[in-house]
C-alpha cells in the first residue's frame, strides 16, 4: 500500500513537471491557438490537485480568449464535477460567466443571457462577481436592442459596485448605452465628465475613448462648433498614448473630415470623406461600423454613398462564428 502511494506520488510529480508553465503556456497559445486543443488532449484526465486545477483554469482562459468553445465547455464540465470543488477559485459562476462570453462572441446573445442569469443565481452572496456578470449581461442586452433591460443591469451593478474601476466602467457603459439608443445629448454630458475625469486621473486610454465618443455624440447631433471646442484636447490625448494609437487617430480624422464637409461643403471635402470611409474597414472590429454608416448618412451625397457602398459591405476582420455546446448550460442550469 505504501509502495502504491509512493508510486502515485512520483507519477503525480512527473506529470506536474511535464505541464507547461503558465507564462510559457500563454505565450505559446497566443502564437498558436491549436496548442490549446493539443495540450487538453494530452492531459484530459488529470486527477484533482492544485497543479491540475491551475492547468485546466489556464486552458479555459485561453479557450475563451481564442474562441475554442468545444474545449472550453469540456474543461468547464470537468471542473464542475464534485471532486474539483475543493479549490476556492473554482466556482460555478466563473464557469457560467465564461460560457456567456463564448455565446456572446459567437452571437448567441439570448443563450448568453441565460448563462449570465444562471451565474447570478450562483453568485448571490458575492456582489463583486455579480457586478462582473451584470456588466457582461449588459453587453448582450445591448446587442439585442434591449435598452431598458441593459439600463436595469447597469443600475443593479451600480448599486453593488464598490471598486472605483467598476464604478467608472458602469459610467462608461451608461454613456455608451445612451449613445447607442440615440440619446446623444445625454451621452454627450456623460462623455464630457468621463473625458475630464479620466484625463485628470491619468488613465489615458480611457480618456481617449471617452473623448472620441464625446466627439461622436457631437457629430451625430450636428453640433459642429462644439466639435472644434474639444477636438484639440482629444487629438492631443491620442498623441500622448504610449501604445499603438492609429485606429483612434483614424476615427478622429474621419469625424474631422465629416464636420469640415458639413461646414464647408465642396467636392474636395466630399472626396476627402469618401476616401477616409473607403479605407475604414479595419475599424469595424472596434465596434465602429454603425457610426461610420451614420457619418455617411450625415454627408448625404449620392456619389459618396455609391462610392463607399462596396467597401461598407466588406469586413476583412470578420470573426469566424462557431457553435457553442449547450451541455454545460443544461448541466448547471436545469432548473
C-alpha positions, 0 to 999 in steps of 0.5 A: 500500500505504501509502495502504491502511494509512493508510486502515485506520488512520483507519477503525480510529480512527473506529470506536474513537471511535464505541464507547461508553465503558465507564462510559457503556456500563454505565450505559446497559445497566443502564437498558436491557438491549436496548442490549446486543443493539443495540450487538453488532449494530452492531459484530459484526465488529470486527477484533482490537485492544485497543479491540475486545477491551475492547468485546466483554469489556464486552458479555459482562459485561453479557450475563451480568449481564442474562441475554442468553445468545444474545449472550453465547455469540456474543461468547464464540465470537468471542473464542475464535477464534485471532486474539483470543488475543493479549490476556492477559485473554482466556482460555478459562476466563473464557469457560467460567466465564461460560457456567456462570453463564448455565446456572446462572441459567437452571437448567441446573445439570448443563450448568453443571457441565460448563462449570465442569469444562471451565474447570478443565481450562483453568485448571490452572496458575492456582489463583486462577481455579480457586478462582473456578470451584470456588466457582461449581461449588459453587453448582450442586452445591448446587442439585442436592442434591449435598452431598458433591460441593459439600463436595469443591469447597469443600475443593479451593478451600480448599486453593488459596485464598490471598486472605483474601476467598476464604478467608472466602467458602469459610467462608461457603459451608461454613456455608451448605452445612451449613445447607442439608443440615440440619446446623444445629448445625454451621452454627450454630458456623460462623455464630457465628465468621463473625458475630464475625469479620466484625463485628470486621473491619468488613465489615458486610454480611457480618456481617449475613448471617452473623448472620441465618443464625446466627439461622436455624440457631437457629430451625430447631433450636428453640433459642429462648433462644439466639435472644434471646442474639444477636438484639440484636447482629444487629438492631443490625448491620442498623441500622448498614448504610449501604445499603438494609437492609429485606429483612434487617430483614424476615427478622429480624422474621419469625424474631422473630415465629416464636420469640415464637409458639413461646414464647408461643403465642396467636392474636395471635402466630399472626396476627402470623406469618401476616401477616409470611409473607403479605407475604414474597414479595419475599424469595424472590429472596434465596434465602429461600423454603425457610426461610420454608416451614420457619418455617411448618412450625415454627408448625404451625397449620392456619389459618396454613398455609391462610392463607399457602398462596396467597401461598407459591405466588406469586413476583412476582420470578420470573426469566424462564428462557431457553435457553442455546446449547450451541455454545460448550460443544461448541466448547471442550469436545469432548473 
